[in-house]
Amino acid sequence: MGQLGSILPLILLVVVFYFLLIRPQRKRQQEAIQMQNSLTPGTRVMTTTGLFATVVAVDNEDVVLEVAPGIETRWVKAAIGRVVAPGDAPLSDDESAADQVELDEEGKKESEATVERDGDQGSSTKQS
């Protein structure tokens, strides 16, 4: 009975590792392999390095991706990170620049408010 009591925590640890680490990782691998095997020409994808492209052709273990009109590159299927839905497309330069301007303006407003509060506390530093 004493040996069972000393082995029981080890068995519980193995069971916990299986359900929290090993099983979910296997499930993610299976989903990734299924997604990579279901690629068809015309599918919009993102590689594991963050490159957005469109599938042009699928060979055994290779995929030909078009990254720009007329520019095609050959990738291994395992390098395809995910299929991009039409709503998940990256922002255009105009949209991202507008968002950056808004963020910059908000940051300026916050820093001006901080300076005004510091000035109200009676600090002897001059503000320009």
C-alpha positions in Angstrom: 0.0 0.0 0.0 2.9 2.3 0.8 4.4 1.9 -2.7 1.1 2.8 -4.4 0.9 6.0 -2.4 4.4 7.1 -3.6 3.7 6.2 -7.3 0.2 7.8 -7.3 1.4 11.4 -7.6 3.7 10.5 -10.5 0.8 8.8 -12.3 -1.4 11.9 -11.7 1.3 14.1 -13.1 1.5 12.1 -16.3 -2.3 12.2 -16.7 -2.3 16.0 -16.2 0.5 16.5 -18.7 -1.4 14.4 -21.2 -4.6 16.3 -21.0 -3.1 19.8 -20.7 -0.1 19.6 -23.1 0.1 16.5 -25.3 -3.5 16.1 -26.4 -4.1 19.8 -27.4 -0.8 19.9 -29.3 -1.7 16.8 -31.3 -5.1 18.3 -32.1 -3.4 21.5 -33.4 -1.0 19.5 -35.5 -3.8 17.4 -37.0 -5.8 20.6 -37.8 -2.7 22.2 -39.5 -2.0 19.1 -41.6 -5.7 19.0 -42.6 -5.6 22.7 -43.6 -2.4 22.2 -45.6 -3.8 19.2 -47.4 -7.0 21.0 -48.3 -5.3 23.9 -50.1 -6.6 24.6 -53.6 -5.6 27.2 -56.2 -7.2 30.6 -55.5 -7.0 30.2 -51.8 -5.6 33.3 -49.9 -3.1 32.2 -47.3 -0.6 33.6 -44.8 2.8 31.8 -44.3 4.4 31.2 -41.0 6.7 34.1 -41.7 3.7 36.5 -42.2 3.7 36.7 -46.0 0.2 37.0 -47.6 -0.2 35.3 -50.9 -2.6 33.4 -53.2 -2.2 29.7 -54.0 -1.5 29.2 -57.7 -0.7 25.5 -57.8 -0.3 22.6 -55.4 2.2 19.8 -55.9 2.9 16.8 -53.6 4.6 18.7 -50.8 5.0 22.1 -52.5 2.8 25.0 -53.0 3.3 27.8 -55.6 2.2 31.1 -54.2 1.6 34.4 -56.0 2.8 37.2 -53.7 2.2 40.0 -56.3 0.8 40.0 -59.8 3.2 37.9 -61.9 5.5 37.0 -59.0 5.3 33.4 -58.0 7.4 31.5 -55.3 7.5 27.9 -54.3 7.0 27.0 -50.7 6.7 23.8 -48.6 3.1 23.1 -47.5 4.3 23.1 -43.9 5.2 26.8 -44.3 1.5 27.7 -44.7 0.4 29.1 -41.4 -3.3 29.7 -42.0 -6.0 30.3 -44.6 -7.0 34.0 -44.7 -10.7 34.8 -44.9 -11.6 37.9 -47.0 -12.3 39.9 -43.8 -8.9 39.1 -42.3 -6.9 40.7 -45.1 -4.2 43.1 -44.0 -4.9 46.8 -44.0 -3.9 48.9 -47.0 -1.3 51.6 -46.6 -3.9 54.3 -46.6 -5.9 52.7 -43.8 -2.9 52.0 -41.6 -1.5 55.5 -42.1 -4.9 57.0 -41.0 -4.9 54.8 -37.9 -1.3 55.9 -37.1 -2.3 59.6 -37.3 -5.2 59.0 -35.0 -2.9 57.3 -32.5 -0.3 60.1 -32.7 -3.0 62.7 -32.1 -4.3 60.8 -29.0 -0.8 60.5 -27.7 -0.2 64.2 -28.0 -3.5 65.0 -26.2 -2.5 62.7 -23.3 1.0 64.2 -23.0 -0.5 67.7 -23.0 -2.9 66.8 -20.3 0.0 65.3 -18.2 2.0 68.5 -18.6 -1.0 70.6 -17.5 -1.5 68.5 -14.4 2.1 68.7 -13.5 2.0 72.5 -14.0 -1.0 72.7 -11.7 0.9 71.1 -8.8 3.1 74.1 -8.4 6.3 72.8 -9.9 9.0 75.4 -10.6 9.9 74.0 -14.0 9.1 76.1 -17.0 7.0 74.7 -19.8 7.4 75.7 -23.4 
